[in-house]
Amino acid sequence: MRTQWIQERQNDPIKTQLYYAKRGIITQEMRYIANIEHIEPELVRKEVAKGRLIIPANINHTNLVPMGIGVALRTKINSNIGSSQICNSADEEVEKLKVSIKYGADTVMDLSTGGDLDKIRTAIIGASSVPIGTVPMYQILHDVQNDVLKLDIPTMLATLEKQAQQGVSYFTIHCGFLLAHMPAVSKRKMGVVSRGGSLMASYMLHYHRENPFYEAFDEILKICQKYDVSLSLGDSLRPGCLADASDEAQFAELKVLGDLAKRAYKADVQVMIEGPGHVPLNQIERNVKLQKEYCSEAPFYVLGPLVTDIAAGYDHIASAIGACVAAWKGVAMLCYVTPKEHLGLPNAKDVREGILAYKIAAHAADIARGRIKARERDDAMSDARYAFNWNRQFELALDPDRAREYHDEALPQEVFKEAEFCSMCGPKFCSYKITQDIFKQYGDKVKELEQA
């Protein structure tokens, strides 16, 4: 739908949604988002103009369906996919993308590090109706033969330009981690757990030079202006364990990200801020408040956070608990965690499990925040359950396939789709049925009690 929209703007000097919003222009993308979010287009424009909402929509990804990330909208979730040096099939990554979209991912990040990275990314973008994000450092490292010490700014900028031309809608850039932060990092239990951050640490300490992404930030902004690539300012120093949460290193980087966000805003480039990580439940609200304070209320995009370190194999659950609290307190987008976190490369099944855990977390938070129409589906589900409308229950479930599968394990025949019981209570002990029978039999007595 965006091909004509983009053509109409081809002569504009800057093509970002922020550029138009600041000038009082409501774009077609803003109108589309307002419609699906049940709010006024002018509210979307104002939130974008304030920097509190971003619309990641590269001008070269014309088959993208517009979506927004900000606290004025419902909570979004991101799915991470991507190859490794061990598993690097483009077809498998496209399958993960399709699973991500089917089960409700709002954006997808291609974190590929192995195989033909350009081929994989092109295939993903071509098959995607949602914005695609990347961590360009992975491609940059690939282009310098996996030797970070060969990194130079021209190579870095060329990679960013190429990915922008391909249609990447947002970059995670590890630009807030400075050489001056290394003493604080040395005090940690787990040091740097971000891949991009660890590579920057190697570069900075070897050459005793500043982070090249920080040094070249203004050049990066020029690329973003040209293609409307949003920046996701990466948290290189996110805590990788509870012991490192909310420490000096984490908040020192966050302050730098806040300064860089202001520079991006002045250049009409859309920005969101990435956040932790592993954080105890009681520290999550403080983390959200400090991000808003330091970063001028730019949308906050968090990984988890995981509220315990010992849930290996179940980290999608441990992190969804933290994610729900974070979204309730004002986080705009949640980056999912799969059961394979800390253990291996997720497959399509793991992607499904991670997405559903995070859809539940995001939806619960939207209900708590009073998002418009957030509870309509829940109320419809209650009506369907009380009416024993099994097919309607399946339709309303976040994962209809799983709901039907579990019901049909014991009662697969179609006749049981009309039954007034399930396999747990059976026909004699269903509380819904007993309650309905009570009101049918004793309805007059209930009215007498009401009148009394």
C-alpha positions in Angstrom: 0.0 0.0 0.0 3.0 2.3 0.5 4.3 2.5 -3.0 2.2 5.5 -4.0 2.7 7.1 -0.7 6.5 7.0 -1.0 6.4 8.3 -4.6 4.5 11.4 -3.5 7.4 12.3 -1.1 10.3 11.5 -3.4 11.4 15.2 -3.7 11.3 16.0 0.0 14.8 16.7 1.5 14.2 14.4 4.5 11.8 11.5 4.4 11.3 10.5 8.0 7.9 10.3 9.8 9.4 12.7 12.4 10.2 15.3 9.7 6.6 15.4 8.6 5.1 15.2 12.1 7.2 18.2 13.3 5.8 20.2 10.4 2.2 19.4 11.2 1.7 16.9 8.4 -0.3 13.7 9.1 1.1 11.0 6.8 -0.8 8.1 5.4 1.1 5.8 7.8 -0.1 7.9 10.7 -3.7 7.7 9.6 -3.5 3.9 9.1 -2.0 3.5 12.6 -4.7 5.7 14.1 -7.4 3.6 12.6 -6.1 0.3 13.8 -5.3 1.7 17.3 -8.8 3.4 17.6 -7.3 6.9 18.2 -7.3 10.2 16.4 -4.7 10.8 13.6 -3.7 14.1 15.2 -2.8 12.3 18.4 -0.5 10.0 16.5 1.2 13.0 14.8 1.7 14.8 18.0 3.2 11.8 19.7 5.6 11.3 16.8 6.4 15.0 16.8 7.3 14.8 20.6 9.5 11.8 20.0 7.3 9.6 22.2 6.2 7.4 19.3 8.0 6.1 16.3 6.8 4.5 13.1 9.6 2.3 11.7 8.9 2.3 8.0 11.9 2.3 5.6 10.8 3.9 2.3 12.2 0.9 0.4 10.1 -1.6 2.3 6.9 -0.8 0.5 5.1 -4.1 1.3 5.3 -3.2 5.0 2.0 -2.6 6.9 2.5 0.5 9.1 2.7 0.1 12.9 3.7 2.4 15.7 5.8 2.0 18.9 4.9 4.3 21.8 3.0 4.5 25.1 0.0 6.1 23.5 -0.5 2.8 21.6 -0.9 -0.8 22.6 2.2 -2.6 23.7 4.2 -4.1 20.8 6.4 -7.2 20.7 9.5 -8.0 18.7 10.6 -11.5 17.6 14.3 -12.2 17.1 15.3 -14.6 14.3 18.6 -15.1 12.5 21.2 -17.6 11.4 24.4 -18.6 13.1 27.6 -19.9 11.8 26.3 -23.4 12.5 22.7 -23.1 11.2 22.3 -20.6 8.3 19.5 -21.5 5.9 17.6 -18.6 4.4 14.6 -20.8 4.0 14.6 -21.6 7.7 14.8 -17.9 8.6 11.9 -17.1 6.3 9.9 -19.9 8.0 10.7 -18.3 11.4 9.5 -15.0 10.0 6.2 -16.5 8.9 5.7 -18.1 12.3 6.5 -14.8 14.0 3.9 -12.9 11.9 1.3 -15.7 12.2 1.4 -15.6 16.0 1.5 -11.8 16.4 5.0 -10.3 16.3 4.8 -6.6 15.5 8.4 -6.3 14.4 11.1 -8.9 13.6 14.8 -8.5 14.0 17.2 -10.4 11.7 20.2 -11.1 13.9 22.0 -13.4 11.4 25.7 -13.9 11.9 26.4 -16.9 9.5 25.8 -17.8 5.9 25.1 -15.4 3.1 23.8 -12.5 5.2 22.7 -10.3 2.3 20.7 -13.2 0.8 19.1 -14.0 4.1 18.1 -10.4 4.8 16.8 -9.8 1.3 14.6 -12.9 1.6 13.3 -11.9 5.0 12.4 -8.3 4.0 10.8 -9.5 0.8 8.5 -11.9 2.7 7.7 -9.5 5.6 4.7 -7.3 6.2 6.2 -6.1 9.5 9.2 -3.8 10.0 12.6 -5.6 10.0 15.4 -4.5 12.3 19.0 -5.5 12.3 22.2 -5.1 14.3 24.5 -3.9 11.5 27.6 -4.7 13.6 27.1 -8.4 12.7 27.3 -7.7 9.0 30.2 -5.3 9.5 32.1 -8.0 11.4 31.4 -10.5 8.6 32.7 -8.0 6.1 36.0 -7.6 7.9 36.5 -11.4 8.1 35.4 -11.6 11.7 38.3 -9.5 12.9 36.9 -6.5 14.8 40.4 -4.9 14.8 40.0 -4.3 11.0 36.9 -2.2 11.6 36.9 1.3 10.2 34.3 4.0 9.9 34.0 4.0 6.1 33.3 0.2 6.1 30.8 0.7 8.9 28.9 3.4 7.1 28.9 1.5 3.8 27.2 -1.5 5.6 24.6 0.7 7.1 23.8 2.3 3.7 23.5 -1.1 2.1 21.1 -2.4 4.7 19.1 0.8 4.5 18.8 0.4 0.7 17.6 -3.2 1.2 14.7 -1.9 3.4 15.8 -2.3 7.0 13.4 -0.2 9.1 15.5 0.1 12.3 19.1 -0.3 13.3 20.3 -1.3 16.7 23.5 0.7 17.1 25.8 0.2 20.1 26.8 3.9 20.2 26.4 4.8 23.9 29.2 2.5 25.3 32.2 4.7 25.8 35.8 4.0 26.7 35.3 5.8 30.0 32.8 3.1 31.0 35.3 0.2 31.1 36.4 0.7 34.8 32.7 0.3 35.8 32.3 -2.8 33.6 35.4 -4.4 35.2 33.5 -4.5 38.6 30.7 -6.6 37.2 30.0 -10.3 37.8 29.4 -11.0 34.1 31.0 -8.0 32.3 29.5 -7.3 28.8 26.8 -9.7 27.7 25.8 -7.8 24.5 27.5 -9.3 21.4 27.7 -5.9 19.8 28.9 -4.4 23.1 31.6 -7.0 23.6 33.0 -6.3 20.1 33.1 -2.6 20.8 35.0 -3.3 24.1 37.6 -5.3 22.1 38.0 -2.5 19.6 38.2 0.4 22.1 40.7 -1.3 24.5 42.9 -2.6 21.7 43.3 0.8 20.0 42.5 2.9 23.2 40.1 4.8 21.0 36.5 5.9 21.3 33.5 3.8 20.1 33.4 4.4 16.3 29.6 4.4 16.3 29.7 7.3 18.8 32.3 9.1 16.7 30.3 8.6 13.4 26.9 9.3 14.9 26.1 12.3 12.7 27.0 10.4 9.6 24.7 7.6 10.7 21.9 10.1 11.1 22.3 11.3 7.5 21.7 7.7 6.3 18.7 7.4 8.5 17.3 10.7 7.1 17.5 9.4 3.5 15.7 6.1 4.0 13.6 6.8 7.1 15.5 4.2 9.2 14.7 4.5 12.9 17.5 4.0 15.5 17.2 1.6 18.3 20.0 2.9 20.6 21.4 -0.4 21.9 22.2 -1.2 25.5 25.7 -2.7 25.3 25.9 -2.6 29.1 22.6 -4.2 29.8 22.9 -6.5 32.9 23.3 -10.1 32.1 22.5 -11.3 35.6 20.6 -10.0 38.6 23.8 -9.1 40.4 24.7 -6.5 37.7 21.2 -5.0 37.4 20.9 -1.2 37.9 24.6 -0.7 38.3 26.9 2.2 37.5 27.8 0.9 34.1 24.2 0.4 33.0 23.0 3.9 33.9 26.2 5.6 32.7 25.5 4.3 29.2 21.8 5.2 29.5 22.7 8.8 30.1 24.8 8.8 26.9 21.9 7.3 25.0 19.7 10.1 26.2 22.1 12.7 24.8 22.3 10.8 21.5 18.5 10.6 21.3 18.3 14.4 21.5 20.8 14.7 18.7 18.8 12.3 16.6 15.6 14.1 17.3 17.1 17.4 16.2 18.1 15.7 12.9 14.5 14.4 12.4 15.5 10.8 12.9 13.2 8.6 14.9 14.7 6.9 18.0 13.8 4.3 20.6 16.0 3.2 23.5 16.9 -0.4 24.3 16.8 -1.6 27.9 17.8 -4.6 30.1 18.2 -7.5 30.5 18.1 -9.2 33.8 16.5 -7.1 36.5 14.8 -8.1 39.8 11.1 -7.6 39.8 11.3 -4.8 42.4 13.8 -2.7 40.3 11.8 -2.7 37.0 9.7 0.4 37.7 12.8 2.4 38.7 14.5 1.4 35.5 11.5 2.6 33.4 11.3 5.9 35.3 15.0 6.6 34.8 14.9 5.8 31.1 12.1 8.3 30.6 14.0 10.9 32.6 17.3 10.5 30.9 15.9 9.9 27.4 13.2 12.5 27.0 10.4 9.9 27.0 11.6 8.2 23.8 9.9 4.8 23.4 11.6 2.2 25.7 12.2 -1.3 24.1 13.3 -3.9 26.6 14.6 -7.5 26.4 12.5 -9.2 29.1 13.6 -8.3 31.6 14.3 -11.7 33.2 13.4 -11.7 36.9 15.5 -14.7 37.8 18.7 -16.3 36.5 17.8 -20.0 37.1 15.0 -20.6 34.7 17.1 -22.2 31.9 14.7 -23.9 29.4 11.9 -21.6 30.7 13.4 -18.2 30.3 10.5 -17.2 28.1 8.3 -17.5 31.2 10.8 -15.8 33.6 11.2 -12.9 31.2 7.5 -12.6 30.3 6.9 -11.9 34.0 9.3 -9.0 34.0 8.0 -7.9 30.6 4.5 -7.6 31.8 5.5 -5.4 34.7 7.7 -3.3 32.4 4.9 -2.7 29.9 2.5 -1.9 32.7 4.9 0.8 33.9 5.4 2.4 30.5 7.6 0.3 28.2 6.4 0.6 24.6 7.8 -2.6 23.0 9.0 -5.9 24.4 11.7 -8.1 22.8 10.7 -11.7 23.3 12.8 -14.4 24.8 12.4 -18.0 23.8 12.9 -21.2 25.8 16.3 -21.6 24.1 17.7 -18.3 25.6 21.2 -19.0 27.0 21.1 -22.5 25.5 21.0 -22.4 21.7 19.7 -21.0 18.4 15.8 -21.1 18.5 13.9 -23.0 15.9 10.4 -22.2 14.6 8.8 -24.1 17.5 10.8 -22.0 20.0 9.8 -18.8 18.2 6.1 -19.7 18.6 6.6 -20.3 22.3 8.4 -17.1 22.9 5.9 -15.0 20.9 2.9 -16.4 22.7 4.5 -15.8 26.2 5.1 -12.2 25.2 1.7 -11.6 23.5 0.2 -12.6 26.9 2.5 -10.2 28.8 1.8 -7.3 26.4 -2.0 -7.9 26.4 -2.1 -8.2 30.2 -0.2 -4.9 30.4 -2.6 -3.2 28.0 -5.5 -4.2 30.1 -3.8 -2.8 33.2 -3.0 0.5 31.4 -6.6 0.8 30.2 -5.8 0.8 26.5 -8.8 1.4 24.2 -10.7 -1.8 23.6 -8.0 -3.9 25.2 -10.5 -6.0 27.1 -13.1 -6.6 24.4 -11.6 -9.9 23.4 -11.4 -11.1 27.0 -15.1 -10.3 27.6 -16.0 -12.0 24.3 -14.1 -15.1 25.5 -16.0 -15.1 28.8 -19.3 -15.1 26.9 -18.2 -17.9 24.6 -17.0 -20.0 27.6 -20.3 -19.6 29.4 -22.2 -20.4 26.3 -20.1 -23.5 25.6 -19.3 -22.1 22.2 -16.0 -24.0 21.7 -15.3 -22.9 18.1 -15.7 -19.3 19.1 -13.3 -19.9 22.1 -10.7 -21.2 19.7 -11.1 -18.2 17.4 -10.6 -15.7 20.3 -7.5 -17.5 21.8 -4.1 -15.9 21.3 -3.1 -19.3 19.8 -6.2 -20.8 18.3 -4.2 -23.9 17.0 -3.0 -24.7 20.5 -6.4 -24.2 22.1 -8.1 -26.5 19.6 -5.3 -29.1 19.9 -5.6 -29.3 23.7 -9.4 -29.6 23.6 -9.3 -32.3 21.0 -6.8 -34.5 22.7 -9.6 -36.0 24.8 -12.7 -35.0 22.8 -11.7 -34.9 19.1 -15.1 -35.7 17.6 -17.1 -32.7 16.1 -20.1 -33.6 18.2 -18.1 -32.5 21.3 -17.9 -28.9 19.8 -21.5 -28.6 20.9 -21.1 -30.3 24.3 -21.8 -28.4 27.5 -18.6 -29.7 29.2 -14.9 -30.4 28.6 -12.8 -33.4 29.6 -11.8 -31.9 32.9 -15.2 -31.6 34.6 -17.2 -33.9 32.4 -21.0 -33.6 32.1 -21.8 -33.8 35.8 -19.4 -31.4 37.5 -19.2 -28.3 35.2 -19.6 -25.3 37.3 -21.0 -23.2 34.4 -23.7 -25.8 33.7 -24.6 -26.2 37.3 -24.9 -22.4 37.7 -27.1 -22.1 34.6 -29.3 -24.9 35.9 -29.6 -23.2 39.3 -30.8 -19.9 37.7 -33.2 -21.8 35.5 -34.7 -23.7 38.4 -34.6 -21.0 41.1 -34.8 -17.8 39.1 -37.9 -16.7 41.0 -36.2 -17.1 44.3 -33.2 -15.1 43.1 -35.6 -12.2 42.1 -37.2 -12.4 45.6 -33.8 -12.1 47.2 -33.0 -9.1 45.0 -36.2 -7.3 45.9 -35.7 -8.0 49.6 
